[in-house]
């Protein structure tokens, strides 16, 4: 049996950094949303756990991949003796603030839960050990994240689903750790409505990659772009559009040096 599992691109509609947690991680308040497009993980039962990576951004992954780490952790947690031959199709740029490895790992957990026919609780226990974004990516539904982003509450906002969205990246990978290290350390206030919020990581990300500002300016000038923001720690930015035609027009006009993806919010 071969199973195909999508790994949807993650967007932070807002991201407020409020301080530090006792364990040293940053305390954040964010609203996660997910696209209908992203990477893809496939798998089938095998003797060992293996991973093959292909796709336009496969070469950006070096060494052990979080998909493999997730698979081995889940197998140990659930006491599974089977293996799995996994394949990751890497369609999204690496280190780009849209889930990436977290979404891929979460997709592997969902896939293997079905493939190995195990209790999904094992996946929910393993997810937080892989990274703060993995629980949200495991859920892959619009949710508010508190704590380190791993304390989740579903968000019922009917204005989000099926919204046309354009993701644009200037082609520069960004280290999440480096961006957080550049945060100004000031609590600028809590997150209420995500449309009225902000991304506190935009300033340090722009300091590292000034082209982020160019992308945000370009998106802000697109017709019918109703909302523009940087996602996560960057460098990917996005715009929500009033209709699909306006989004597609913006996608066609996207500068050749930028990576872009036209999608919808789930």
C-alpha positions in Angstrom: 0.0 0.0 0.0 1.4 3.4 -1.0 0.1 6.5 0.8 0.4 10.1 -0.4 0.3 12.8 2.2 0.4 16.6 1.5 2.6 18.9 3.5 0.8 22.2 3.1 2.8 25.5 3.3 2.3 27.2 6.6 1.7 31.0 6.9 1.8 33.1 10.0 -1.0 35.7 9.6 0.5 37.5 12.6 3.4 36.8 14.9 3.9 38.7 18.1 7.0 38.0 20.2 6.2 38.6 23.9 9.3 37.6 25.7 11.1 34.4 26.8 9.8 31.2 28.3 11.5 29.5 31.3 13.1 26.9 28.9 14.8 29.7 26.9 12.5 29.6 23.9 10.7 32.7 22.8 7.1 33.3 23.9 5.0 34.1 20.9 1.4 34.6 19.9 0.6 33.7 16.4 -2.2 32.7 14.0 -1.3 29.8 11.7 -3.0 29.3 8.4 -2.2 26.7 5.7 -2.2 26.7 1.9 -3.7 24.1 -0.4 -0.2 23.6 -1.9 3.1 22.6 -0.6 5.5 19.6 -0.4 4.4 16.0 -0.7 5.4 12.9 1.3 4.7 9.4 0.0 5.4 6.1 1.7 5.0 2.4 1.7 5.8 -0.4 4.1 9.4 -1.6 3.9 11.9 -3.5 6.1 13.8 -0.3 7.1 13.0 3.4 7.4 14.5 5.1 4.3 14.0 8.5 2.7 14.5 9.7 -0.8 14.2 13.4 -1.6 13.4 14.9 -5.0 11.8 18.1 -6.4 13.0 21.6 -7.3 14.4 22.3 -3.8 15.8 18.9 -3.0 19.4 20.1 -3.2 18.8 22.6 -0.4 18.5 19.7 2.1 21.8 18.5 3.5 22.4 15.7 5.9 19.6 14.2 8.0 16.1 15.4 7.2 13.4 16.0 9.8 11.1 13.6 7.9 13.5 10.8 8.7 13.9 12.0 12.3 10.1 12.0 12.7 9.7 8.5 11.3 12.3 7.0 13.6 10.9 8.8 16.6 7.4 7.7 15.8 8.4 4.1 15.3 10.2 4.0 18.6 7.3 5.7 20.5 4.7 3.3 19.1 6.9 0.2 19.3 6.6 -0.5 15.6 8.8 -3.1 14.0 8.0 -2.3 10.4 9.9 0.2 8.3 8.8 2.6 5.6 10.2 3.7 2.2 9.5 7.4 2.3 9.8 9.9 -0.5 9.7 13.7 -0.1 9.0 15.9 -3.1 10.4 19.3 -2.0 8.4 22.0 -3.8 9.0 24.8 -1.3 12.2 26.7 -0.7 14.2 25.7 2.3 14.5 27.9 5.4 11.8 30.2 4.1 9.4 30.8 7.0 6.5 28.7 5.5 6.8 25.5 7.5 9.3 23.6 5.4 10.8 20.8 7.5 8.1 21.2 10.2 5.3 20.6 7.6 7.3 17.7 6.0 7.8 16.0 9.4 4.1 16.5 10.3 3.1 15.0 7.0 5.3 12.0 7.7 3.7 11.5 11.1 0.2 11.5 9.6 1.3 9.2 6.8 3.0 6.7 9.1 0.1 6.7 11.5 -2.1 5.4 8.7 0.6 3.2 7.1 1.5 1.4 10.3 -2.1 1.5 11.6 -1.2 3.0 15.0 -2.9 5.2 17.5 -2.7 8.9 16.3 -1.9 9.9 19.9 1.7 8.7 19.3 2.0 11.4 16.6 0.7 14.1 18.8 3.2 13.1 21.5 6.2 13.0 19.1 5.3 16.2 17.3 6.4 18.8 20.0 9.8 17.0 20.3 10.6 17.8 16.7 10.0 21.6 16.8 7.7 24.3 18.0 5.8 24.5 14.6 5.3 20.8 14.1 2.2 20.5 16.3 0.5 23.2 14.2 1.6 21.6 11.0 0.4 18.2 12.2 -3.0 19.8 12.7 -2.8 21.8 9.4 -5.8 23.9 10.3 -6.2 27.6 11.1 -5.2 27.9 14.7 -3.9 30.3 17.3 -0.5 29.3 18.8 0.7 30.5 22.2 3.6 29.5 24.3 6.3 28.7 21.8 3.6 28.4 19.2 2.8 24.9 20.3 -0.2 25.6 22.5 -3.0 25.5 19.9 -6.6 26.6 19.8 -8.6 26.3 16.5 -9.6 29.6 15.0 -13.1 29.9 13.5 -12.7 32.6 10.9 -14.7 32.0 7.8 -13.0 34.9 6.0 -9.8 32.7 5.7 -10.8 29.5 4.0 -10.5 29.6 0.1 -8.9 33.0 0.1 -6.6 33.4 -2.9 -3.0 33.9 -1.7 0.3 34.6 -3.5 3.6 33.6 -1.7 6.8 35.3 -2.8 10.4 34.7 -1.7 13.4 36.8 -2.8 15.5 33.6 -3.0 17.4 34.0 0.2 17.3 31.4 2.9 17.1 32.7 6.5 18.1 31.0 9.8 15.2 31.1 12.3 17.7 31.3 15.1 19.5 34.3 13.6 16.2 36.2 13.0 15.0 35.6 16.6 18.5 36.7 17.8 17.9 40.0 16.1 14.5 40.6 17.8 14.7 43.9 19.7 13.6 42.3 23.0 10.6 44.7 23.4 7.1 43.4 24.0 5.0 45.5 21.7 1.7 44.1 23.0 -0.6 41.1 22.7 -2.2 39.7 19.6 -5.9 40.3 19.1 -7.4 40.3 15.6 -4.7 39.0 13.2 -5.5 41.6 10.5 -4.6 44.3 13.0 -1.5 42.5 14.2 2.1 42.4 13.0 5.1 40.2 12.6 7.7 41.2 15.1 10.3 39.2 13.2 10.0 41.3 10.1 12.5 44.0 11.2 15.4 41.6 12.1 14.7 39.5 9.0 14.8 42.6 6.8 18.1 43.6 8.5 19.6 40.3 7.4 17.9 40.2 3.9 16.9 43.7 2.8 15.2 42.2 -0.3 12.3 41.3 2.0 11.4 44.9 2.0 11.4 45.0 -1.8 9.1 42.0 -1.9 6.7 43.5 0.6 6.6 46.8 -1.3 6.0 44.9 -4.6 3.1 42.9 -3.1 1.6 46.0 -1.6 1.4 47.6 -5.0 -0.6 44.7 -6.5 -4.2 45.3 -7.5 -6.8 43.9 -5.0 -4.1 42.8 -2.6 -6.1 43.1 0.6 -3.4 42.0 3.1 0.4 41.8 2.9 2.8 40.4 5.4 6.0 38.4 5.9 5.5 34.8 7.2 7.3 33.4 10.2 11.0 34.3 10.3 11.1 35.0 6.5 12.1 35.4 3.9 8.8 34.4 2.3 6.1 37.1 2.2 2.5 36.8 1.1 -0.5 38.7 -0.1 -4.2 37.8 0.2 -6.4 38.8 -2.7 -10.0 39.6 -3.1 -10.3 37.2 -6.1 -8.4 34.5 -8.0 -8.0 36.6 -11.1 -6.2 39.4 -9.3 -3.9 36.9 -7.6 -3.1 35.2 -10.9 -2.4 38.6 -12.5 0.1 39.3 -9.7 1.7 35.9 -10.1 2.2 36.5 -13.9 3.8 39.8 -13.1 6.1 38.4 -10.4 9.8 39.4 -11.1 11.8 36.4 -12.5 14.3 36.6 -9.7 11.6 35.8 -7.1 10.2 32.4 -6.3 6.4 32.5 -6.1 3.4 30.2 -5.5 -0.2 31.0 -6.3 -2.5 29.0 -3.9 -5.5 29.2 -1.7 -5.8 29.2 2.1 -7.4 26.0 3.5 
